[in-house]
Amino acid sequence: MKEIFKDCTVEGNIIKLPSYQLDRKDYLAVKKVMENNYGKWKGGKVFGFLFDNDPKELLTKLQGGEIVNNKKETQFFATPIEVVEKMIKVSGISAGAVHQGKLSILEPSAGDGAIVNELRKQIGGNLDIDVCEIDKHRQNKLEENEHNNLIVPNFLDLPFTRKYDWIFMNPPFNKGQFHAHILKAYKHLNPEGTLVSIMPRSMKESEILRDFVKNDLGEKCHWNEIIELPKGSFKSSNTQIDCDIIFIQKK
């Protein structure tokens, strides 16, 4: 496939296929690579893969034989609306609380905005929410809404001086990132603040998570609880991993 990419060209935000006809197998392989990096096929006058940003750097990497998969690298699995609704219900957040002045909300891995959009739908359409999102493609999507405040791309770089009343999150799971994100998020809570997060069920019985939730946080929290989600709750996001919701309220 490297040779095919060498014959591709860039025009603006479009990667054009070679002038010769690709067989179906090669086309589907190229299409998968483009979609894994947020390219969308457009026929007609475009007749190429359209990107939100300049794809020259991506094509250069592909032409050099590099395997690039931004979706996999950033561990993005959109939070289904049914799961978001349950997270909001569990949190206890309400329009009444917002009107009382408790406005500070953070979404540390905001993705395509599934959580923040539903929060506004339920408790206030013009509510300003701080967000972090490491992926440039999804940053652009988030910034289309002027009430999303992109404070830093990488949540792990957020200074601890920022504190919040509510934090809603669906953090990355691989390479121990889940624990790092949960612990950092807890430290960003105001007193009486609430953290609601998706967590992988496979880790629920692990020693590290049990110690973290039951021991490390147990003495510091008003309440911590794990709420099981139905099997296949993330099937619509192309993952079969079973997940739960963890609820933590800080003393």
N, C-alpha and C positions, 0 to 999 in steps of 0.2 A: 504493500500500500504506500510505502515511502515514495516509490517512483511516481505513483498517481498524484500524490501531493506536490511533487516537484513540478508537475505540469499544471497545477492550479494557480490562479492569479487572484489578486485582491483589487477590487474597485470600490473605493469608499469603505462602507461597512459590510461588503459582500465578498465572500469567497466564491469565485467562479470555478466550475469544474473544467477539466481539459476539453479541448475542442473535439476530441475523438469520443466515440460512443463507449461508455463503460458497460460491461455485462452486468446483469442484475445483482450477482453476488458481490462484485466490487462496489457497485453503487450503494448497496445496503450497508456494507462495511464502512464506507466513507460517511454515509448518513448517520450511522450510530456515533461515530467519533464527533461529528459536528454537533449533534444533539447533546452529547455528553458535555459539550462546552457552550451550550445555549444557542447554537446556530439553528435557524429554522429555514427549511426549504421554501423558496418562493419561485413559482413558475412565471409564465408570461414574460414581461420585459426584464424582470430581475434575473430569472433563471440562474439562481445560485443560492447559497446559504447566507441568510441575513443575520447579522449580529447587532447588538445594542451598541457595542464599542468597536473600535478599529481592530480587526482580527489579524493584522500583519504579524504581530509577535507570535500568536498561536500558530499561524501557517508556517512560520520559520522553524518553530520547534518540531512540527509534524514533518516538515521536509528534511529535517536532520535525523529523523527516526525516533524522536522522543514520543513516548506514550503520554498523552495529556488527557485527563478526565477530571475536569473541575468539579463536577457534581459529586463524584466519589471522594475527591480530596477534601471537600468541605463538609462531607457527611450530611448532606441536605435531604431530609425527608419531611415534606410539608405536613403540618399538623391538621388532620381532618377536622371539619367543622364540628362534628359530634363530640370529638375529644376536647376541642376548645370550649365548647359550651359547658362540658362537665368541669373543666378546670376553673372557669369563671364561677360556676355554682359553688364549687368546693371552697373557693377563696373567700366568699362572703362579701366581696366588693359590690357596691351598689351606687346608684345615682345619688342616693341620700348621703352616703359617705363623701362623695365627691363634692357635693354642695356644701358640706361642712368644712371644706378646705383641705382634705387629705387628697392631694392631687398627684403626688409623686409616684410614677409608675415606670418600671424598666422592663424591657424585653431584651435580654442579652444576646440572643441568637435569633434575630427577627425574621430571617428567611424572606419569604415573599409577602409577609404581613398578615398571615392568617390569624394570629392571636390578637395583634393590635387592632386590626380591622373589626374583629368581632367585639372587642372591648368597647370600641367607640359606638358600635351599633347598639350595644346593650346599655351603656351608661353615659354616653355623651359624644355626639358627633364631632365636636370641636375640641375634644380633649387632647392636650399635648402629651406625648409619650416619648420618653428617651429610648432609643434603640441602638443596638450594636449589630453589625453584620459584616463579616469578613470578606464576603464575595462581592466583587465589584458589580457584577450583573444584577444581583439582587439589591445592592445599595441603590442603584438607579431606580429600581421599581419602588423602593421604600420612599425615596425622596420626591416621588411624584405627589405624595401627600404632604402638604406643608406642615402638618401637625406631627409628623415623625421627626424627632430631633436626633440625627445621627451623631452621636457624641464621640465615639471612637469606633473604628472598624472591628478591632479585636477586643472582645470583652475582657480578656485577661490583662489588657493594658489599661483598663479603667482605674483611675485613682480612687483610693478608698475614702476620699473626702466626700464623694457623692453617696448620698443615702436615700433610701426609698421606702415608701409605705407598702407597696406591693411589687413583687417581682414575679413575672410569669415567664416560663422558659421551656424550650425543648432543646436541650444542649446536645452537642456531639457525644457519641458513646465510645468511640474507639480510642485505644491507647491511653486509657485512664482519664480521658478528658472529662467524662461525666463527673467524677469525684472532684476534680479541680474546679470545675464550673460551679457545682453546687456549694462547695465550701466558700468560694469567693463570693457568690451571690448572697450567702448567709451573712457575710461580713458587711455587705452593703445595705442591710436592712436597718431601718430606724427601730428604736424600741417599740414593741407591739406590732412591728412589721410582719408581713405575711409573704412566704415564698411558696409558689406552686409550680412544680416541675414534672415533666415527663421523665420516667426512668425505665431502663431496660429490666424486664422481669428476671432475666437470667442472672442478674447481679443481686437480686433481692436477698438470696440466701447466702451470698458470699460473706466471708468473715470481715472483709474490709468495709463493706456497706453496713453490715449489722453493727459493727463497732461504731461506725460514723454516726448512724441515725440513733441507735439505742443508747449509746454511751456518751460520745462526744457532744452530741446536740441535745440529748434527752434531758440533761440537767439544766440546760440553758433555755429550754423552750417551754412555753405554755402548753403546746400541743404539737406532736408530730404523728403523722398517720400515713399509711400506705393504702391507697385506694386502687383495687384491681380493675383494669379495663377488660372488656370482652376480648377473647381471642380474635385476631385478625383486624383489630381496630385501625391498624396502619396499612391495611391491604391496598387501599386506594392510593397510597403514596409509594407503591411498588416495593414494600418490604413486608416480610412475614414475621418480623421480630415481635414478640409479645411485650407489651409495655404496661406500666402502671403510672399512677400519679402519686407523687409525694407532696404532702402538705406540712409545712413547718411554720409555726408562729413564734416569733422571738420575744423573750421576756424584755 
